[in-house]
Amino acid sequence: MSSVDVTGVVSRNRGRAIFWLVALIGLWTAAAAARGALGVSHGLQAEFFDNDARAGAPAATRRASPISTAAIAGAWDAAPPSVFSARWYGYLAIGRPGSYTFAVTSDDGSTLRVDGALVVDNGGAHSAATRSGQVWLGRGPHFVTLEYFQAGGAYELAWAWARDGGALSPVPGWVLTPTRFSYRRVLLARVLDSIATSALALVALAAVWAAYERRHGRSAQAVGRHARAASLALFVALAILQTWPLATDPGHLSRNDNGDAVLNEWVLSWVAHQAVRDPLHLYDANIFHPERYTLTYSEAMIVQSAMGAPLRWLGASPVLTYNLVLLAGLVLTGWTMSLVMARWTGSWTAGLTSGIIAAFNAHTLTRLPHLQAQHTEFVPLALLALDALLRDPRAGHAVRLAVWFTLEALTSVYMLVFTTFAMTIAAMARPEAWWGRRIWKLAPRVALAAGVAGLALLPFLLPYWIVYDQGLSRSLADARQYSASWTDYLTTPSRFHYPWWSHLVASGNGLFPGAVALLLAGVAIASGAALKDARARMCLAIGLGGLVLSFGPKVPGYATLYELVPLLHSIRAPARFGYLVVVAAALLAGFGLVELRRWMPSRARTPISVVVLVLATLDPLAAPLRLVRFNGIPAIYQELRGEPDAVVAELPLPAPRSFFQNANYMLNSTAHWKPMLNGYSGFLPLSYRKHVELAGGFPQPESIAALRAIGVTHVFVHLDQFRSLTVEDLDRIGELSRIAVEGPIALYRIE
């Protein structure tokens, strides 16, 4: 073929790629705009109570919440009280009239009402039991209410339906809405969701195609540079897709229905605030006054906070900052994994596949409230540096390993522990690199890497060591409670897996690596590449090690390891070691795809690669996500900015078992940053329990005097949480001086 013919082919291919890219962007834009105009949200309103009678103010509320055991675990941050209850209500859109059978499985009791009529009565305290009932439903929306209570012990809840005597199946979330809509409107929303989701995935692939065609025929170096940029753009698009509709309004849509998400929003804001004002007291956060080092009660997330700090300094809200840092974590995790695998295998298709699996999976998508889980972007780079160090022991490789390890350790204490174990296991899986005389050349470089990382981490970890020495650690009993089970590795929120089988085994931890990941990793193992290739063997060992460690004290020897390795004392949930299984599956999938392509005719490789990339994208897809709207921090909290020595209490102080309710008060404190009695984190100090008792009698004089004695100068009183307490009542108390009132919140100075 002549150069003119080649140029013509390239030009035509480029034109086709650009045409499809523009067309798909137009389709996605139209579908997203139409979807937004419909205003339909899926799921039901949910209320959770810390008693078994659904009495009093809810301890937590959710909008667009599914009805499932996993939803209950999520509402209580995987640690519900022994006695609690819940209520779901909203509308069920019926498309075809008929006789509908509804079945509710619960432990303990539950009832289901449709249009006010009792359809299923599964009441009473009992172990898991299923009751069903029938009702004729016409086309259109029907009001449903499902109530549930737990009297102690194990809890379980599931809801299924069937029409005209058919087989029972879970009620799909898309037919449920918190407000009343016609069936046609609900169905149209479902169709538009599917169109927008599919179009966005195809946009990403078309962008890569167009980018490749644009540079086709140029030097390999130019293509390499462009491929890196194109892959970064791809992961930006995929992060938007996988978290849709978050990108439509990142300043207001959030997971603020979860206390951990709010806690992490506060962390990012606190570090950005304190680092430029008083960095030597960075860990003396403004919660749990008068305790010190209170930032160590949870993750400091130094790397994520550094990413978000410029946004906060420019005036971005805590929610907007959190969402952008979350998206950045997903993008960077996928991108760095793709770069490493493309370098190891020489295949960008393998790199992109591994990156997609590493960034978007059951673990990262079920832990969106936990910003630590999305920022593992330095793990692939640390593995790259370790591989280089094992192959060629140089000081430069050792320093690079120390840098990437340090950065990953600063994203999370959990990732510090996981990365330490991963690097150790990986090195042990390659004895040819350190056996015999090679150890004398390698050992000094490993010591150099450890020393550089240790010195860099020392100022950040020293406060954690201080509170550990004071008794803050995780016991083996904690570890056993939060260890993995086999069902965790089958749990996924994917819309392609959950309705078919995952809901049958769903647990509180999503660790399913993905069907594509497992199939391709299986190819790598079956072909022998996972053992013959030193890098693949290293990845396989990491996965097996993470699998064993995730079961915690259930595995013989973990208790001994716990005693020998103090790092494990910081791990409350060994189940999260399971993320190393996901990482290993992602890496092995890249090796497996290379083997698969090698077996195929050359003309089949490109279409198969495209199919693999599409399937890897759709495999974990949980979008559209159920998000709540953040409407900003009430203006009344800015009243304290002019009070330099203020110490705050938000009253009533939530009881210790419900102290996650303090998360919203912490978020509100970002408007003034005054020390406060309230707080929420992974640890509850004994002083908080004492303060709850002291403040429990508010507004009695004894309670006010006790608050004054521990240094409280101002109180935010949430009138809607007190019985029969009004502003007029508080105004008559001489020890209190009103400053401002906004809705149910009143701010008073203690005189």
C-alpha positions in Angstrom: 0.0 0.0 0.0 1.4 3.4 -0.9 1.9 6.2 1.5 -1.0 8.0 -0.1 -3.3 5.0 0.6 -2.1 4.8 4.2 -2.7 8.5 4.7 -6.2 8.1 3.3 -7.0 5.2 5.5 -5.7 7.0 8.6 -7.7 10.1 7.6 -10.9 8.1 7.2 -10.4 6.3 10.4 -9.8 9.6 12.2 -13.0 11.0 10.7 -15.0 8.0 11.8 -13.6 8.2 15.3 -14.4 11.9 15.7 -17.9 11.4 14.2 -18.7 8.7 16.8 -17.1 10.7 19.6 -19.2 13.7 18.8 -22.4 11.7 18.3 -22.0 9.8 21.5 -21.3 13.0 23.5 -24.5 14.4 22.0 -26.4 11.3 22.9 -25.1 11.4 26.5 -25.8 15.1 26.9 -29.3 14.7 25.6 -30.1 11.7 27.8 -28.6 13.3 30.9 -30.5 16.6 30.3 -33.7 14.7 29.7 -33.1 12.6 32.8 -32.5 15.6 34.9 -35.7 17.3 33.7 -37.7 14.3 34.7 -36.8 14.8 38.4 -37.3 11.1 39.3 -35.2 9.6 42.0 -35.3 5.9 42.8 -35.6 4.2 46.1 -37.7 4.9 49.2 -37.5 7.3 52.1 -36.0 5.5 55.1 -35.9 6.3 58.9 -33.8 4.4 61.4 -34.5 4.5 65.2 -32.4 3.4 68.2 -35.4 1.7 69.7 -37.6 -1.2 68.6 -40.8 0.9 68.5 -39.9 3.5 65.8 -40.5 6.1 68.4 -39.0 9.6 68.7 -36.7 11.4 66.3 -34.9 9.1 63.9 -31.3 8.4 64.6 -30.6 8.4 60.9 -32.6 9.1 57.7 -31.9 8.1 54.2 -33.4 9.2 50.9 -33.6 6.7 48.0 -32.6 3.8 50.3 -33.0 0.1 49.2 -34.6 -2.4 51.5 -32.0 -5.0 52.4 -29.7 -6.2 55.2 -26.8 -4.3 53.6 -28.9 -1.1 53.7 -29.4 -1.6 57.5 -25.7 -2.2 58.0 -24.9 1.0 56.0 -27.3 3.1 58.0 -25.5 2.2 61.2 -22.0 2.2 59.7 -21.9 -1.6 60.0 -22.3 -1.4 63.8 -26.1 -1.2 64.6 -27.3 -1.1 68.2 -28.6 -4.4 69.6 -32.1 -3.0 69.5 -33.3 -0.8 66.7 -36.1 -0.4 64.1 -36.6 1.1 60.7 -39.3 2.4 58.4 -39.3 2.6 54.6 -42.0 4.5 52.7 -42.7 5.8 49.2 -44.3 4.7 46.0 -44.2 1.5 44.0 -44.7 2.0 40.2 -46.8 -0.8 38.7 -46.6 -1.2 34.9 -49.0 -4.2 34.4 -52.1 -4.8 36.5 -52.3 -8.1 38.2 -52.3 -10.1 41.4 -49.0 -9.4 43.1 -47.4 -11.6 45.7 -45.1 -9.8 48.2 -42.8 -11.7 50.5 -40.8 -10.3 53.3 -37.9 -12.2 55.0 -36.9 -10.7 58.3 -35.1 -11.3 61.6 -36.9 -10.0 63.8 -40.3 -8.7 62.8 -41.6 -6.8 59.8 -44.9 -5.6 58.2 -45.7 -4.4 54.7 -48.6 -2.2 53.8 -49.7 -1.2 50.3 -52.0 1.7 49.9 -52.6 1.5 53.7 -53.7 -2.2 53.7 -51.7 -4.8 55.5 -50.4 -7.2 53.0 -47.6 -9.0 54.8 -47.5 -9.5 58.6 -44.2 -11.0 59.6 -44.3 -9.5 63.1 -43.0 -10.6 66.4 -39.5 -11.5 67.6 -38.2 -14.5 65.7 -35.2 -15.8 63.7 -35.1 -15.3 60.0 -38.6 -16.2 58.6 -40.5 -15.4 55.4 -44.1 -14.4 55.2 -46.1 -13.5 52.1 -49.4 -12.0 51.0 -51.3 -11.1 47.8 -52.9 -8.0 46.6 -54.4 -6.8 43.3 -52.7 -3.7 41.9 -53.6 -1.6 39.0 -51.2 0.3 36.7 -49.6 3.4 38.3 -48.1 4.4 41.7 -49.0 2.7 45.0 -48.0 3.9 48.4 -46.0 1.3 50.3 -44.7 1.2 53.9 -42.4 -1.4 55.2 -41.6 -1.4 59.0 -39.0 -3.5 60.7 -37.6 -4.0 64.2 -34.7 -5.8 65.7 -34.9 -7.0 69.3 -31.4 -8.3 69.6 -29.0 -10.7 68.0 -28.6 -11.2 64.2 -30.6 -9.0 61.8 -31.8 -9.7 58.3 -34.3 -8.1 55.9 -35.2 -8.8 52.2 -38.2 -8.0 50.1 -39.4 -9.9 47.0 -42.4 -9.9 44.7 -44.1 -11.9 41.9 -46.9 -11.2 39.5 -49.8 -13.6 38.7 -48.2 -16.6 40.5 -44.7 -16.2 39.0 -41.4 -16.9 40.7 -40.4 -14.5 43.5 -37.5 -12.1 42.7 -36.2 -9.0 44.5 -38.2 -5.8 44.0 -36.0 -3.7 41.7 -35.0 -0.3 43.0 -36.0 1.5 39.8 -39.7 0.9 40.4 -39.5 2.6 43.8 -39.6 6.4 44.2 -39.7 8.6 47.3 -42.4 10.8 45.7 -45.4 10.0 43.5 -44.7 9.6 39.7 -46.6 7.8 36.9 -45.2 4.5 35.8 -44.4 5.9 32.3 -42.3 8.6 33.9 -40.5 6.1 36.2 -39.8 3.8 33.2 -38.6 6.6 31.1 -36.1 7.6 33.8 -34.9 4.0 33.9 -34.4 4.0 30.1 -32.6 7.3 30.1 -30.3 6.1 33.0 -29.3 3.1 30.9 -28.8 5.2 27.7 -26.7 7.9 29.6 -24.6 5.2 31.3 -23.9 3.2 28.2 -23.3 6.4 26.1 -20.7 7.7 28.6 -18.8 4.4 28.6 -18.8 4.5 24.8 -17.7 8.1 24.9 -14.6 7.1 26.8 -13.7 4.3 24.3 -14.4 6.6 21.3 -12.1 9.2 22.9 -9.3 6.7 23.1 -10.0 5.6 19.5 -10.0 9.2 18.2 -6.8 10.0 20.2 -5.0 7.0 18.7 -6.1 7.8 15.2 -4.9 11.3 15.6 -1.4 10.2 16.4 -1.3 7.1 14.2 1.8 6.8 12.2 4.0 9.1 14.4 7.0 8.0 16.4 6.6 5.4 19.1 7.7 7.9 21.7 5.0 10.4 20.6 2.4 7.6 20.7 3.6 6.7 24.2 3.2 10.3 25.5 -0.2 10.6 23.9 -1.3 7.2 25.2 -0.6 8.3 28.7 -2.6 11.5 28.3 -5.4 9.6 26.6 -5.6 7.0 29.3 -5.8 9.8 31.9 -8.7 11.3 30.0 -10.3 7.9 29.8 -10.2 7.4 33.6 -11.7 10.9 34.1 -14.6 9.9 32.0 -14.9 6.5 33.7 -14.9 8.1 37.2 -17.7 10.3 36.1 -19.6 7.3 34.7 -19.1 5.1 37.7 -20.2 7.8 40.2 -23.0 9.2 38.1 -24.9 11.6 38.9 -22.2 13.0 41.2 -20.6 15.0 38.5 -23.8 16.8 37.7 -23.7 18.8 40.9 -20.6 17.9 43.0 -21.1 20.9 45.3 -24.4 19.6 46.6 -24.9 15.9 45.8 -23.1 13.7 48.4 -23.2 10.7 50.6 -23.8 12.9 53.7 -26.4 10.4 54.8 -23.4 8.5 56.1 -21.5 9.7 59.1 -18.1 8.6 57.8 -18.5 10.7 54.7 -19.2 13.8 56.8 -16.3 12.9 59.1 -13.9 12.8 56.2 -15.2 16.1 54.8 -14.4 17.6 58.1 -10.9 16.0 58.1 -10.0 17.5 54.8 -11.2 20.9 55.9 -9.4 20.7 59.3 -6.0 19.8 57.8 -6.3 22.5 55.2 -7.3 25.0 58.0 -4.7 24.0 60.6 -1.7 23.2 58.3 -1.2 26.9 57.4 -2.1 28.3 60.9 -0.6 26.0 63.5 1.0 22.9 61.9 2.7 21.9 65.1 -0.8 21.3 66.6 -2.2 19.7 63.4 -3.5 16.6 65.4 -5.1 18.7 68.2 -8.4 18.9 66.3 -11.3 20.9 67.6 -13.4 17.9 68.6 -13.8 16.1 71.9 -12.7 19.1 73.9 -10.5 19.1 76.0 -8.8 15.9 74.7 -5.5 16.2 72.7 -4.5 14.5 69.5 -8.1 13.9 68.5 -7.3 13.8 64.8 -5.6 10.5 65.5 -8.9 9.0 66.5 -9.6 8.6 62.8 -7.6 8.8 59.5 -5.7 12.1 59.0 -5.5 11.5 55.2 -2.6 13.8 54.7 -2.3 13.2 50.9 -6.1 13.7 50.3 -6.1 16.8 52.5 -3.1 18.2 50.5 -5.1 17.6 47.3 -8.1 19.3 48.7 -6.4 22.2 50.5 -6.1 24.6 47.5 -9.9 24.1 46.9 -10.7 25.0 50.5 -8.4 28.0 50.4 -10.2 29.2 47.3 -13.5 28.9 49.0 -14.9 25.5 47.9 -17.3 23.9 50.4 -16.3 20.8 52.3 -18.7 18.7 50.2 -17.3 20.0 46.9 -13.8 19.5 48.1 -14.6 16.0 49.2 -16.3 15.0 45.9 -13.5 16.3 43.7 -10.8 14.6 45.8 -12.9 11.4 45.7 -13.0 11.5 41.9 -9.3 12.3 41.8 -8.6 9.2 43.8 -10.5 6.9 41.4 -8.9 8.5 38.4 -5.3 8.3 39.7 -5.7 4.8 41.0 -6.9 3.5 37.6 -4.3 5.6 35.7 -1.2 4.6 37.7 -2.2 1.0 37.6 -2.6 1.2 33.8 0.8 2.9 33.4 2.5 0.2 35.4 0.8 -2.7 33.7 1.4 -1.2 30.2 5.1 -0.9 31.1 5.3 -4.5 32.5 3.4 -6.1 29.6 4.0 -3.8 26.7 0.2 -3.7 26.1 -2.0 -0.7 26.7 -5.1 -2.8 26.5 -3.8 -4.9 29.4 -2.9 -1.7 31.3 -6.3 -0.1 30.8 -8.1 -3.4 31.8 -6.0 -3.6 35.0 -6.6 0.1 35.8 -10.4 -0.2 35.4 -10.5 -3.2 37.7 -8.3 -1.6 40.3 -10.2 1.7 40.4 -13.8 0.5 40.0 -14.8 -2.6 41.9 -17.1 -3.6 44.7 -14.7 -2.4 47.4 -14.2 1.1 46.1 -17.8 1.6 45.1 -19.3 0.4 48.3 -16.9 2.5 50.3 -17.5 5.9 48.7 -18.0 7.5 52.2 -14.5 6.3 53.1 -12.1 8.5 51.1 -9.2 6.2 52.1 -10.5 3.4 49.9 -10.3 5.4 46.7 -6.8 6.6 47.1 -4.5 3.6 46.4 -2.8 5.3 43.4 0.7 4.8 44.9 0.4 1.1 45.4 1.2 0.2 41.7 4.1 2.7 41.7 5.5 1.1 44.8 5.3 -2.3 43.2 7.0 -0.9 40.1 9.8 0.5 42.3 10.1 -2.8 44.3 10.3 -4.8 41.1 13.1 -2.5 39.8 14.9 -2.8 43.2 14.7 -6.6 43.2 16.0 -6.8 39.6 18.7 -4.2 40.0 19.5 -3.2 43.6 20.3 0.5 43.3 20.0 3.4 45.7 17.8 5.3 43.2 15.3 2.4 43.1 15.3 2.2 46.9 14.6 5.9 47.2 11.7 5.7 44.7 10.3 2.8 46.6 10.5 4.8 49.8 8.7 7.8 48.2 5.8 5.9 46.8 5.4 3.8 50.0 5.4 7.0 52.1 2.8 8.7 50.0 0.5 5.7 50.1 1.1 5.4 53.9 0.0 9.1 54.2 -3.4 8.3 52.6 -4.4 6.0 55.4 -3.1 4.1 58.4 -4.9 1.1 56.9 -3.0 1.5 53.6 0.3 1.9 55.6 -0.3 -1.6 57.0 -1.7 -3.1 53.8 1.2 -1.8 51.7 3.8 -2.9 54.2 2.4 -6.5 54.1 2.0 -6.3 50.3 5.6 -5.3 49.8 6.9 -7.9 52.2 4.9 -10.7 50.6 5.8 -9.6 47.1 9.5 -9.7 48.0 9.2 -13.1 49.6 7.6 -14.5 46.5 10.8 -13.7 44.5 13.5 -15.6 46.4 15.7 -15.6 43.3 16.2 -11.8 43.8 17.6 -12.1 47.3 18.8 -15.7 47.8 22.5 -16.3 48.2 25.1 -13.6 47.6 22.5 -11.2 46.2 21.3 -10.5 49.7 24.5 -8.6 50.5 23.8 -6.2 47.7 20.0 -5.9 48.2 19.9 -5.6 52.0 21.6 -2.2 52.3 19.2 -0.8 49.6 16.2 -2.2 51.5 17.5 -0.7 54.7 17.9 2.6 52.8 14.3 2.5 51.6 13.0 1.7 55.1 15.1 4.4 56.7 14.0 7.1 54.2 10.3 6.1 54.6 10.6 5.9 58.4 12.1 9.4 58.7 9.5 10.9 56.3 6.6 9.3 58.2 7.9 9.9 61.7 6.3 13.3 62.3 3.0 12.1 61.0 2.9 8.8 62.9 4.3 10.0 66.2 0.9 11.3 67.4 -0.6 7.9 66.6 2.1 6.2 68.7 1.4 8.6 71.6 -2.3 7.7 71.7 -1.5 4.1 71.1 0.7 4.2 74.2 -2.2 5.7 76.0 -4.4 2.8 75.2 -5.9 3.5 71.8 -5.6 0.2 69.9 -7.8 -2.4 68.3 -8.3 -5.7 70.2 -8.4 -9.2 68.8 -12.1 -9.2 69.7 -12.6 -6.2 67.4 -10.7 -7.9 64.7 -12.8 -11.0 65.0 -16.0 -9.1 64.8 -14.9 -7.3 61.6 -13.2 -10.1 59.8 -14.2 -11.2 56.4 -16.5 -14.1 55.5 -16.7 -15.9 52.2 -19.9 -14.0 51.3 -17.9 -10.8 51.3 -16.0 -12.0 48.2 -19.4 -12.5 46.5 -20.8 -9.1 47.5 -21.1 -6.4 44.9 -23.4 -3.4 44.3 -23.1 -3.9 40.5 -26.4 -3.5 38.7 -25.5 -6.5 36.5 -24.8 -8.9 39.4 -26.7 -7.7 42.4 -30.3 -8.5 41.1 -29.3 -11.9 39.8 -27.2 -13.5 42.6 -25.3 -11.0 44.8 -28.4 -10.0 46.8 -28.7 -13.6 47.9 -25.3 -13.5 49.7 -24.8 -9.7 50.2 -22.8 -8.8 53.3 -21.5 -5.6 54.8 -18.2 -5.8 52.9 -18.1 -5.7 49.1 -15.0 -7.6 48.0 -16.0 -9.1 44.7 -13.2 -8.4 42.3 -15.4 -8.6 39.3 -16.3 -11.4 36.8 -13.9 -10.1 34.1 -11.1 -9.8 36.7 -11.6 -13.4 37.9 -11.8 -14.8 34.4 -8.7 -13.1 33.1 -6.8 -13.8 36.4 -7.8 -17.4 35.9 -6.3 -17.4 32.4 -3.0 -16.1 33.9 -3.0 -18.8 36.5 -4.1 -21.6 34.2 -1.5 -20.7 31.5 1.3 -20.7 34.0 2.1 -17.1 33.5 1.2 -16.3 37.1 4.1 -18.6 38.3 6.6 -18.2 35.5 6.6 -14.5 35.3 8.3 -13.0 38.5 6.0 -10.0 38.5 2.9 -12.0 38.1 4.0 -14.4 40.8 4.6 -11.4 43.1 1.0 -10.3 42.4 -0.4 -13.7 43.0 1.3 -13.9 46.3 -0.1 -10.5 47.4 -3.6 -11.7 46.6 -3.3 -15.0 48.5 -1.7 -13.1 51.5 -4.5 -10.5 51.5 -7.1 -13.3 51.3 -5.7 -15.1 54.3 -5.2 -11.9 56.4 -8.8 -10.7 55.6 -10.2 -13.5 57.8 -8.3 -12.1 60.8 -8.4 -14.2 64.0 -10.5 -16.8 62.3 -7.3 -18.0 60.7 -4.8 -19.9 62.8 -1.7 -17.9 63.5 -3.3 -14.4 63.2 -3.3 -14.0 66.9 0.4 -14.7 67.0 1.1 -12.3 64.2 -1.0 -9.7 66.0 1.3 -10.0 69.0 4.5 -9.9 66.9 3.5 -7.0 64.6 2.2 -3.9 66.4 1.0 -2.5 63.1 -1.9 -4.9 63.3 -3.1 -3.3 66.5 -4.3 -0.4 64.4 -6.6 -2.6 62.3 -10.1 -2.9 63.5 -11.5 -4.5 60.3 -9.1 -7.1 58.9 -11.7 -7.7 56.2 -10.3 -4.7 54.4 -7.1 -6.8 53.7 -9.4 -8.1 51.0 -8.6 -5.1 48.9 -5.2 -6.7 48.2 -7.2 -9.5 46.6 -8.8 -7.0 44.3 -5.4 -5.4 43.5 -3.9 -8.8 42.7 -6.9 -9.7 40.5 -6.5 -6.5 38.6 -2.8 -7.1 38.0 -3.2 -10.7 37.1 -6.0 -9.8 34.7 -3.6 -7.7 32.7 -1.2 -10.7 32.5 -4.1 -12.9 31.6 -5.3 -10.6 28.8 -1.8 -10.7 27.3 -1.9 -14.5 27.3 -5.4 -14.5 25.8 -4.3 -12.1 23.0 -1.3 -14.3 22.2 -3.5 -17.3 21.6 -5.8 -15.4 19.1 -5.4 -14.6 15.4 -4.0 -11.1 14.9 -7.3 -9.9 13.3 -9.3 -10.9 16.3 -7.2 -9.2 18.9 -8.5 -5.6 18.5 -12.2 -6.5 18.7 -11.6 -8.9 21.6 -9.7 -6.1 23.4 -12.5 -3.7 22.9 -15.1 -6.2 24.2 -12.9 -6.8 27.3 -12.6 -3.1 28.0 -16.4 -2.6 27.7 -17.1 -5.6 29.9 -14.6 -4.5 32.5 -16.3 -1.1 32.6 -19.8 -2.4 32.9 -19.0 -5.3 35.3 -18.8 -3.1 38.5 -21.3 -0.5 37.4 -23.5 0.7 40.3 -24.6 4.0 38.8 -26.8 5.9 39.0 -25.8 6.2 42.7 -28.3 7.1 45.4 -27.0 10.5 46.7 -28.5 13.0 49.0 -28.5 16.8 48.6 -26.3 19.0 50.8 -27.8 22.5 51.2 -25.0 24.2 53.0 -24.0 25.0 56.6 -26.6 27.1 58.5 -25.5 30.8 58.6 -25.9 30.8 62.4 -22.6 29.0 62.8 -20.7 32.0 61.4 -21.8 34.0 64.5 -18.9 32.5 66.5 -16.2 33.9 64.2 -15.8 36.9 66.4 -15.5 34.9 69.6 -11.7 34.1 69.9 -11.9 32.1 73.1 -15.2 30.3 72.5 -15.7 26.6 73.5 -18.8 25.0 72.0 -21.3 22.3 72.9 -24.1 21.2 70.5 -27.0 20.1 72.6 -28.3 17.6 73.3 -25.1 15.7 73.3 -25.9 12.4 71.4 -25.7 9.3 73.5 -22.4 7.2 73.1 -24.2 4.6 71.0 -25.5 7.3 68.7 -22.4 9.6 68.7 -22.2 9.4 64.9 -24.9 12.1 64.9 -22.1 14.5 65.9 -20.6 14.2 62.4 -23.0 16.9 61.1 -22.0 19.2 64.0 -18.4 18.7 63.1 -19.2 19.7 59.5 -21.0 22.8 60.8 -17.9 23.7 62.9 -15.9 24.3 59.7 -17.7 27.7 59.7 -16.0 28.8 62.9 -13.4 26.1 64.0 -14.0 26.6 67.8 -13.2 23.7 70.2 -16.3 21.6 70.9 -17.4 18.8 73.2 -19.0 17.0 70.4 -17.1 14.6 68.1 -17.3 11.5 66.0 -14.5 9.2 64.9 -13.3 5.7 65.1 -12.7 6.0 68.8 -14.8 7.4 71.6 -12.8 8.8 74.6 -14.1 8.2 78.1 -14.4 12.0 78.7 -17.3 12.1 76.1 -19.4 9.7 78.2 -18.8 11.9 81.2 -19.8 15.0 79.3 -23.0 13.3 78.1 -24.0 12.7 81.7 -23.1 16.3 82.7 -25.1 17.9 79.8 -28.0 15.5 80.1 -30.0 17.7 82.4 -29.8 20.8 80.2 -31.2 23.5 80.7 -31.3 22.8 84.4 -28.9 25.1 86.4 -26.8 22.2 87.5 -26.1 21.1 83.9 -25.3 24.7 82.8 -22.9 25.0 85.8 -21.2 21.7 84.8 -20.8 22.9 81.2 -19.3 26.1 82.5 -16.9 24.2 84.7 -15.4 22.2 81.8 -14.9 25.4 79.8 -18.0 25.6 77.6 -18.8 29.2 76.7 -21.4 28.8 74.0 -24.2 26.3 73.2 -26.1 25.5 70.1 -29.4 24.3 71.2 -31.3 22.1 68.7 -34.9 22.8 69.9 -36.4 20.1 67.7 -34.6 17.4 69.7 -35.9 18.6 73.1 -39.3 17.9 74.4 -41.4 21.1 74.8 -38.4 23.4 75.0 -38.7 26.8 73.3 -36.6 29.9 72.8 -38.8 31.7 75.3 -38.0 29.1 77.9 -34.3 29.5 77.3 -34.6 33.3 77.4 -35.9 33.2 80.9 -32.8 31.4 82.2 -30.4 34.0 83.6 -27.2 32.0 82.9 -28.0 32.1 79.2 -27.8 35.0 76.8 -29.3 34.6 73.3 -27.1 35.5 70.3 -29.1 34.2 67.3 -31.8 31.8 66.2 -32.1 30.1 62.8 -34.9 27.6 62.4 -34.8 25.0 65.2 -31.2 26.1 66.2 -30.6 28.7 68.9 -27.2 30.0 69.9 -26.6 31.1 73.5 -23.7 32.4 75.5 -23.2 30.9 78.9 -22.8 33.9 81.2 
